[in-house]
């Protein structure tokens, strides 16, 4: 068997610790799959004094990450953030190392720089763990569907928000209560803003869109709306109308380009994504030849994410032993990323209106004037028939521009007490 391949690990949090554990526990199997032993030569950390799992040999720890990456065949980056991760990975590539990373933020902001460096150095860049944890969606979109034409990707790619919305639905509680429950159980950070504001999902949406549509899509291209404005009433009405509220990453082909966005959406209960519970992730892909596919599983956690990292590590290491290269960046299509106003979806509008004849006709006329077609209407009388009635209107597909104009037009009608909410409907 060839000499051992040297592996450097940057970061030793929950995922990094499990990577160390699996490298030791499965050493013989991994060597057989790669064709050479894998030798962990160092683990870069911020502090040597932090308490760690005994599986991590203190002799491997170093605070000199810059030196560590120059003596490895494969560098595994689990630090997160833009810097120093970017500089360290570029240094590793320049010294001839292949790279495995779970850094969604870096890939979404500056992925092309890493791709170009890896291509110039003829080394691999793998990042399965950057999107949906253990769910093998990156490999599926990048490799398995390379001969197909992807039309649309719908993803629940943030387990924290899925847990929060699931808790709001099951327990009939407000967002704040559900977030605290997620923090107590370890699903949400002390500062959950990256999750609940949709930023984590937006980074993953950018990566998925880049792969699916062979176009460079950055985080700045993604229209992003989180779940912070959702209420228990929104969740309750979703259930009443046969939907489940989810935070979705959406990437799709439209006439003239692609739309990439993250926002809360009503998903019909019969759609496969509606049944994704707790902190699980799922990505639903629609392709011309393959049809509809769904990839489902744990989207976070040390052990599941480490599984994705090890899969990439085996692939990169095997190429070092046997020759060959993994997939390189495919951006030949160079499709324009359309502005948010061009996105198309159905939507559901909830209004408090005067409870008297002729109101629905005025509302319908306002929508018709904007070219928005009504699919269904549901009305709930006001308390004892004296207060405002509650009107729920489902529309056919319309653009985001029409959606915004609808809110303005309805708010201006004298018969409308208030526009309670306007939520998109996806997956219908």
C-alpha positions as CSV (number, residue, x, y, z in Angstrom):
1,X,0.0,0.0,0.0
2,X,1.3,3.5,-0.8
3,X,2.6,5.8,1.9
4,X,0.0,7.5,4.1
5,X,-1.7,10.6,2.9
6,X,-1.3,13.5,5.3
7,X,-4.6,15.2,6.4
8,X,-4.8,18.5,8.2
9,X,-7.9,19.6,10.1
10,X,-8.8,23.3,10.6
11,X,-11.2,23.6,13.4
12,X,-12.2,21.2,16.1
13,X,-15.8,22.0,17.2
14,X,-18.6,19.4,17.2
15,X,-18.0,18.4,13.5
16,X,-14.3,18.5,13.7
17,X,-14.2,16.3,16.8
18,X,-16.4,13.7,15.0
19,X,-14.1,13.8,12.0
20,X,-11.2,12.9,14.3
21,X,-13.2,10.1,15.9
22,X,-14.3,8.6,12.5
23,X,-10.7,8.8,11.1
24,X,-9.5,6.7,14.1
25,X,-12.4,4.3,14.3
26,X,-12.6,3.6,10.6
27,X,-8.9,3.8,9.8
28,X,-8.7,0.4,8.1
29,X,-11.9,0.7,6.1
30,X,-10.9,4.2,5.0
31,X,-7.4,3.0,3.9
32,X,-9.0,0.3,1.8
33,X,-11.4,2.7,0.1
34,X,-8.7,5.3,-0.6
35,X,-5.9,2.9,-1.4
36,X,-3.6,4.4,1.2
37,X,-3.8,5.1,4.9
38,X,-5.0,8.5,6.1
39,X,-2.7,10.2,8.7
40,X,-4.0,13.1,10.7
41,X,-1.0,15.3,11.0
42,X,-2.5,18.3,12.9
43,X,-5.6,20.0,14.1
44,X,-5.6,23.8,14.1
45,X,-7.5,25.5,16.9
46,X,-7.8,29.0,18.4
47,X,-6.7,27.9,21.9
48,X,-4.7,25.0,23.2
49,X,-6.3,25.2,26.6
50,X,-9.9,24.7,25.7
51,X,-11.5,21.5,27.1
52,X,-11.8,18.8,24.4
53,X,-13.1,15.3,23.8
54,X,-10.4,12.8,24.8
55,X,-10.5,11.4,21.2
56,X,-8.5,14.4,20.1
57,X,-4.8,13.8,20.8
58,X,-3.4,17.0,22.4
59,X,-0.2,16.4,20.6
60,X,-2.0,17.1,17.3
61,X,-3.2,20.5,18.3
62,X,-1.6,23.7,17.0
63,X,-2.5,27.3,16.8
64,X,-0.3,27.7,13.7
65,X,-2.8,26.9,11.0
66,X,-0.7,28.7,8.3
67,X,2.2,26.2,8.8
68,X,-0.1,23.2,9.1
69,X,-1.7,23.6,5.7
70,X,1.7,23.6,4.0
71,X,2.5,20.0,5.0
72,X,-0.7,18.2,4.1
73,X,-2.0,16.4,1.1
74,X,-5.7,17.1,2.0
75,X,-6.9,20.0,4.1
76,X,-10.3,19.8,5.8
77,X,-11.7,23.2,6.8
78,X,-14.4,23.4,9.4
79,X,-13.6,26.8,10.9
80,X,-16.4,28.8,9.1
81,X,-16.4,32.5,8.3
82,X,-14.5,34.3,5.6
83,X,-11.1,34.9,7.2
84,X,-8.8,33.3,8.0
85,X,-10.5,30.4,6.3
86,X,-10.1,31.9,2.7
87,X,-6.4,32.7,3.1
88,X,-5.7,29.3,4.6
89,X,-7.5,27.4,1.9
90,X,-5.8,29.4,-0.9
91,X,-2.4,28.7,0.8
92,X,-3.2,25.0,1.0
93,X,-4.1,24.9,-2.6
94,X,-1.0,26.8,-3.6
95,X,1.1,24.2,-1.8
96,X,-0.6,21.4,-3.7
97,X,-3.2,20.2,-1.2
98,X,-6.7,19.2,-2.1
99,X,-9.4,20.9,0.0
100,X,-12.6,19.7,1.7
101,X,-14.7,22.4,3.3
102,X,-18.1,22.8,5.0
103,X,-17.9,26.6,4.8
104,X,-21.1,27.7,3.1
105,X,-20.5,31.4,3.8
106,X,-17.1,31.4,2.0
107,X,-18.4,29.4,-0.9
108,X,-21.4,31.7,-1.3
109,X,-19.3,34.9,-1.2
110,X,-16.1,33.9,-2.9
111,X,-16.5,30.4,-4.3
112,X,-15.2,31.3,-7.8
113,X,-11.8,32.4,-6.3
114,X,-11.5,28.9,-4.7
115,X,-12.6,27.1,-7.8
116,X,-10.1,29.1,-10.0
117,X,-7.2,28.4,-7.5
118,X,-8.0,24.7,-7.3
119,X,-8.3,24.4,-11.1
120,X,-5.0,26.2,-11.7
121,X,-3.3,23.9,-9.1
122,X,-5.0,20.7,-10.5
123,X,-6.3,19.8,-7.1
124,X,-9.8,18.9,-5.8
125,X,-12.3,21.2,-4.1
126,X,-15.2,19.3,-2.3
127,X,-18.0,20.8,-0.2
128,X,-20.8,18.3,0.3
129,X,-21.2,19.3,4.0
130,X,-21.7,23.0,3.2
131,X,-25.4,22.3,2.2
132,X,-27.8,20.3,4.2
133,X,-25.3,18.4,6.4
134,X,-25.4,14.7,5.7
135,X,-27.9,15.0,2.9
136,X,-26.0,14.2,-0.4
137,X,-27.5,16.9,-2.4
138,X,-24.4,18.7,-3.6
139,X,-23.0,15.5,-5.2
140,X,-26.5,14.7,-6.7
141,X,-26.9,18.1,-8.4
142,X,-23.3,18.5,-9.4
143,X,-22.6,15.0,-10.6
144,X,-25.7,12.8,-10.8
145,X,-27.7,15.4,-12.7
146,X,-24.9,16.7,-14.8
147,X,-26.5,15.3,-17.9
148,X,-29.9,16.7,-17.1
149,X,-31.5,20.1,-17.1
150,X,-32.7,21.3,-13.7
151,X,-35.7,23.4,-13.7
152,X,-36.3,24.2,-10.1
153,X,-34.9,23.5,-6.6
154,X,-37.0,23.9,-3.4
155,X,-35.1,23.4,-0.2
156,X,-35.6,23.3,3.5
157,X,-31.9,23.8,4.2
158,X,-32.0,25.3,7.7
159,X,-32.8,22.9,10.5
160,X,-33.2,25.6,13.1
161,X,-36.0,27.4,11.4
162,X,-37.7,24.2,10.4
163,X,-37.7,23.1,14.1
164,X,-39.1,26.6,15.1
165,X,-41.9,26.5,12.6
166,X,-42.7,22.9,13.4
167,X,-42.9,23.8,17.1
168,X,-45.2,26.8,16.3
169,X,-47.5,24.5,14.4
170,X,-47.5,21.6,16.8
171,X,-47.7,23.5,20.1
172,X,-49.6,26.6,18.9
173,X,-46.9,29.0,20.3
174,X,-45.4,32.3,19.1
175,X,-42.1,32.6,17.4
176,X,-40.2,33.8,20.5
177,X,-41.3,30.8,22.5
178,X,-40.3,28.4,19.7
179,X,-36.9,30.0,19.3
180,X,-36.2,29.7,23.0
181,X,-37.2,26.0,22.9
182,X,-34.8,25.5,20.0
183,X,-32.0,27.2,22.0
184,X,-32.7,25.0,25.0
185,X,-32.4,21.9,22.9
186,X,-29.2,23.1,21.2
187,X,-30.8,23.6,17.7
188,X,-30.3,27.4,17.8
189,X,-27.4,29.5,18.8
190,X,-27.5,32.1,21.5
191,X,-27.8,34.6,18.7
192,X,-30.2,32.9,16.2
193,X,-30.3,35.8,13.8
194,X,-28.4,34.1,10.9
195,X,-31.0,31.3,11.0
196,X,-34.3,33.2,11.6
197,X,-33.4,36.0,9.3
198,X,-32.7,33.5,6.5
199,X,-29.0,34.3,5.9
200,X,-27.8,30.8,6.5
201,X,-30.4,29.4,4.0
202,X,-29.5,32.2,1.5
203,X,-25.8,31.1,1.4
204,X,-26.9,27.5,0.7
205,X,-29.4,28.7,-1.9
206,X,-26.5,30.5,-3.7
207,X,-24.5,27.3,-3.8
208,X,-27.3,25.1,-5.0
209,X,-28.3,27.6,-7.7
210,X,-24.7,27.8,-8.9
211,X,-24.6,24.1,-9.3
212,X,-28.0,23.6,-10.7
213,X,-27.9,26.3,-13.4
214,X,-24.1,26.3,-14.2
215,X,-24.0,30.0,-13.4
216,X,-22.1,31.9,-10.8
217,X,-24.6,33.0,-8.1
218,X,-23.3,34.8,-5.0
219,X,-24.9,35.5,-1.7
220,X,-25.6,39.1,-2.8
221,X,-27.8,37.7,-5.7
222,X,-30.2,36.0,-3.3
223,X,-33.3,37.8,-2.2
224,X,-33.7,37.0,1.5
225,X,-36.6,37.2,3.9
226,X,-36.6,35.3,7.2
227,X,-39.3,34.1,9.6
228,X,-39.2,36.9,12.1
229,X,-42.5,38.5,11.0
230,X,-44.5,35.2,11.2
231,X,-47.1,34.8,14.0
232,X,-49.0,32.0,15.6
233,X,-52.0,33.2,13.7
234,X,-50.1,32.8,10.4
235,X,-49.3,29.2,11.4
236,X,-52.9,28.5,12.4
237,X,-54.3,29.8,9.2
238,X,-51.8,27.8,7.2
239,X,-53.2,24.7,8.8
240,X,-56.8,25.7,8.2
241,X,-56.2,26.2,4.5
242,X,-54.3,22.9,4.0
243,X,-50.8,24.2,4.1
244,X,-47.6,24.0,6.3
245,X,-45.4,27.0,6.8
246,X,-41.7,26.4,5.8
247,X,-38.7,28.6,5.2
248,X,-37.7,27.7,1.7
249,X,-34.7,28.3,-0.5
250,X,-36.0,28.6,-4.1
251,X,-33.9,28.5,-7.2
252,X,-35.7,28.2,-10.6
253,X,-35.4,28.9,-14.3
254,X,-37.7,31.7,-15.6
255,X,-37.9,33.3,-19.0
256,X,-34.8,35.5,-19.3
257,X,-32.8,34.0,-16.4
258,X,-32.9,32.5,-13.0
259,X,-34.6,33.5,-9.7
260,X,-32.9,32.7,-6.4
261,X,-34.6,33.6,-3.1
262,X,-35.3,32.6,0.5
263,X,-38.6,33.3,2.1
264,X,-41.4,31.8,4.2
265,X,-43.9,29.9,2.1
266,X,-47.1,28.0,2.4
267,X,-46.5,24.4,1.2
268,X,-49.6,22.3,0.5
269,X,-49.9,19.4,2.9
270,X,-49.7,16.8,0.1
271,X,-46.3,18.0,-1.1
272,X,-43.3,15.9,0.2
273,X,-41.7,19.0,1.8
274,X,-44.7,19.5,4.0
275,X,-43.8,16.4,6.0
276,X,-40.3,17.4,6.9
277,X,-40.3,17.7,10.6
278,X,-38.1,19.0,13.4
279,X,-34.5,20.0,12.5
280,X,-34.4,17.8,9.4
281,X,-33.5,19.2,5.9
282,X,-34.8,18.3,2.5
283,X,-34.2,19.4,-1.0
284,X,-36.8,18.9,-3.8
285,X,-35.4,19.0,-7.3
286,X,-37.3,19.1,-10.5
287,X,-35.4,18.1,-13.6
288,X,-36.5,17.6,-17.2
289,X,-35.4,14.0,-17.6
290,X,-35.2,12.7,-14.1
291,X,-38.5,14.4,-13.0
292,X,-39.1,15.1,-9.3
293,X,-36.5,14.0,-6.8
294,X,-36.2,14.6,-3.0
295,X,-33.2,14.3,-0.8
296,X,-33.9,14.2,2.9
297,X,-32.0,13.7,6.2
298,X,-30.3,15.4,9.1
299,X,-29.0,18.8,8.1
300,X,-26.8,19.5,11.1
301,X,-25.1,17.8,14.0
302,X,-21.6,16.6,14.5
303,X,-21.9,13.0,13.4
304,X,-24.1,13.5,10.4
305,X,-22.1,16.4,9.0
306,X,-18.8,14.5,9.7
307,X,-20.2,11.7,7.5
308,X,-20.4,14.2,4.6
309,X,-16.9,15.5,5.3
310,X,-15.5,12.0,5.3
311,X,-17.2,11.2,2.1
312,X,-15.5,14.1,0.4
313,X,-12.2,13.3,2.1
314,X,-12.2,9.7,0.7
315,X,-13.0,11.1,-2.8
316,X,-10.2,13.6,-2.7
317,X,-7.7,11.2,-1.2
318,X,-8.5,8.5,-3.7
319,X,-7.7,10.9,-6.5
320,X,-4.3,11.6,-4.8
321,X,-3.5,7.9,-4.9
322,X,-5.0,6.8,-8.2
323,X,-5.0,10.0,-10.2
324,X,-7.9,11.9,-11.7
325,X,-9.8,14.9,-10.6
326,X,-13.2,15.7,-9.0
327,X,-15.7,18.0,-10.6
328,X,-14.6,21.5,-11.4
329,X,-16.7,24.7,-11.6
330,X,-19.3,24.7,-14.3
331,X,-20.4,28.2,-15.0
332,X,-20.7,28.1,-18.8
333,X,-24.4,29.0,-18.9
334,X,-23.8,32.4,-17.3
335,X,-27.5,33.0,-16.9
336,X,-28.6,36.4,-15.6
337,X,-29.9,36.4,-12.0
338,X,-33.2,38.2,-12.3
339,X,-34.2,40.9,-9.8
340,X,-36.6,39.9,-6.9
341,X,-39.6,41.6,-8.6
342,X,-39.4,39.1,-11.5
343,X,-39.9,36.0,-9.2
344,X,-43.2,34.2,-9.8
345,X,-45.4,32.4,-7.3
346,X,-49.0,32.0,-6.1
347,X,-49.8,33.8,-2.9
348,X,-52.3,33.9,-0.2
349,X,-53.6,37.2,1.2
350,X,-55.5,37.6,4.5
351,X,-57.5,40.8,5.0
352,X,-59.8,42.2,7.7
353,X,-62.6,43.9,5.7
354,X,-66.0,45.5,6.3
355,X,-68.7,42.9,6.7
356,X,-71.2,44.2,4.1
357,X,-72.3,43.5,0.5
358,X,-70.0,44.6,-2.3
359,X,-66.7,44.3,-0.4
360,X,-65.5,41.2,-2.3
361,X,-66.4,42.8,-5.6
362,X,-64.2,45.8,-4.7
363,X,-61.3,43.6,-3.7
364,X,-61.6,41.5,-6.8
365,X,-61.6,44.6,-9.0
366,X,-58.5,45.9,-7.3
367,X,-56.7,42.6,-8.0
368,X,-58.0,42.4,-11.6
369,X,-56.7,45.9,-12.2
370,X,-53.2,44.6,-11.4
371,X,-53.5,41.5,-13.5
372,X,-53.8,39.2,-10.5
373,X,-56.2,36.3,-10.9
374,X,-58.1,35.0,-7.9
375,X,-58.2,31.2,-7.5
376,X,-60.2,30.9,-4.3
377,X,-61.8,33.0,-1.6
378,X,-62.7,32.1,2.0
379,X,-64.6,34.4,4.3
380,X,-65.0,34.2,8.1
381,X,-67.6,36.5,9.6
382,X,-66.6,39.0,12.3
383,X,-67.5,38.5,15.9
384,X,-71.3,38.4,16.2
385,X,-71.4,39.7,12.7
386,X,-70.5,43.2,13.9
387,X,-66.7,43.4,13.6
388,X,-64.6,43.2,10.4
389,X,-64.8,40.0,8.4
390,X,-61.7,38.0,7.7
391,X,-61.1,37.3,4.0
392,X,-58.6,34.7,2.7
393,X,-57.8,35.0,-1.0
394,X,-55.6,32.5,-2.9
395,X,-54.3,33.7,-6.2
396,X,-52.9,32.1,-9.4
397,X,-49.3,32.8,-10.2
398,X,-48.2,36.4,-10.2
399,X,-44.8,38.2,-10.0
400,X,-43.3,39.6,-6.9
401,X,-43.9,43.1,-8.4
402,X,-47.6,42.3,-8.7
403,X,-47.6,41.0,-5.1
404,X,-46.2,44.2,-3.8
405,X,-48.6,46.3,-5.8
406,X,-51.5,44.2,-4.5
407,X,-50.6,44.9,-0.9
408,X,-50.5,48.7,-1.7
409,X,-53.8,48.6,-3.6
410,X,-55.7,46.6,-1.0
411,X,-54.4,48.7,1.8
412,X,-55.8,51.8,0.1
413,X,-59.3,50.5,-0.2
414,X,-61.8,52.1,2.2
415,X,-63.5,48.7,2.8
416,X,-60.2,47.1,3.9
417,X,-59.5,47.5,7.6
418,X,-56.0,46.0,7.3
419,X,-53.9,43.6,5.3
420,X,-53.1,40.9,7.8
421,X,-50.5,39.0,5.9
422,X,-49.4,38.1,2.3
423,X,-47.6,34.7,2.1
424,X,-46.3,33.0,-1.0
425,X,-47.5,29.5,-1.9
426,X,-44.8,27.1,-3.3
427,X,-44.8,23.5,-4.4
428,X,-48.4,23.5,-5.6
